[in-house]
């Protein structure tokens, strides 16, 4: 039975917390979700990784409303503001 909102896990993560978040949401073991993901990457090359990357971008991190896309955009903005204006 799903519990709460689907988010990326902050504590149960290996890469971005997507599999841990799915496991927390569904009440499953994170190892099982990671194994299913690994098998999907082998059997359906490109599809599993594509789904993972999309979820990384659109799912907010646990306890936050910030998505992966927000983090990427924020990093680019910080970098752009650190660079000197050469005009």
Secondary structure, 3 states (H helix, E strand, C coil): CCCCCCCECCCCCCCCCHHHHHHHHHCCCHHHHHHHHHHHHHHCCCHHHHHHHHHHHHCEECCCCCEHHHHHHHHHHHHHHHCCCCC
